[in-house]
């Protein structure tokens, strides 16, 4: 059974739950909007399902609900945000207009974030910039969850990359994918449903390949494509953790237990395509249409749903968390 919520209803519910768990008003609204956006764009595993992780982390001390981000500008085309143990969405919301303005002024601007809990749906950040007419690339890091050939334990987080670009007369192009064979939240969904994993997704605690999701949760994810996926994970690690000053994956506390922030990193690059020609969005639309006619799948080109469907049990759990 599911329950249908308008985006306004869903935002209100998520914000109430965040406030009840200890977030201040600004942070509760930032997290609520990002949560609803994920579900509205078909990313349910990192929408309301992931909101439960935030609420638990607030109760157990992994998120400081009253954290005041420190925002500085080390260069005209660079913005650095230290979340100080809070959530990444607050700092990004605060600088969004300034980030967009600087990108249009200088052609390119970099946002570097550190010291936060997980960044949630990574595609949320470049999608918003693309909706404002910018081309954007984002990378994020976190606690070690993924191993690679030659390693005996997890060495990287899932280390996703996300890319978005504006398209004329429609929603942006969005590509959002992990360096791992699947996202960590997907392992939990398979475990909850009692379904076996596809081969090649994970290993157990002894480093042996497994299709048992519960064994995988005690073990590690695998990089997609072997060494190529591992190389991308390392690139993301350098961009999101090294460049920002955030925790390396090997040093990051867990996002599911304990009372310390993972200290995750987030790097977002925003580019103004109109500085190189006013017809970028139209040219991209024509090219994507041509590719689609050739049978190419174009990822992420979907407008936000007007309402979202959530499992009754999930809504009830969040309602209980939101109760005064």
Buried (B, 14 or more C-beta within 10 A) or exposed (E): EEBEBEBEBBBBBBBBBBBBBBBBEBBBBBBBBBBBBBBBBEBBBBBBBBBBBBBBBBBEBBBBBEBBBEBEEEEEBBBBBBBBBBBBBBBBBBBBEBBBBBBBEBBBBBBBBBBBBBBBBBBBBBBBBBBBBBBBBBBBBBBBBBBBEEBEEBBBBBBBBBBBBBBEEEBBBBBBBBBBBBBBBBBBBBBEEEEEBEEBBBBBEEEEBBBBBBBBBEBBBBBBEEEEBBBBBBBBBBBBBBBBBBBBBEEBBBBBEBEBBBBBBBBBBBBBBBBEEEEBBBEBBEEBEEEEEEEEEBEBBEEBEEEBEBBEEBBEBBEEBBEE
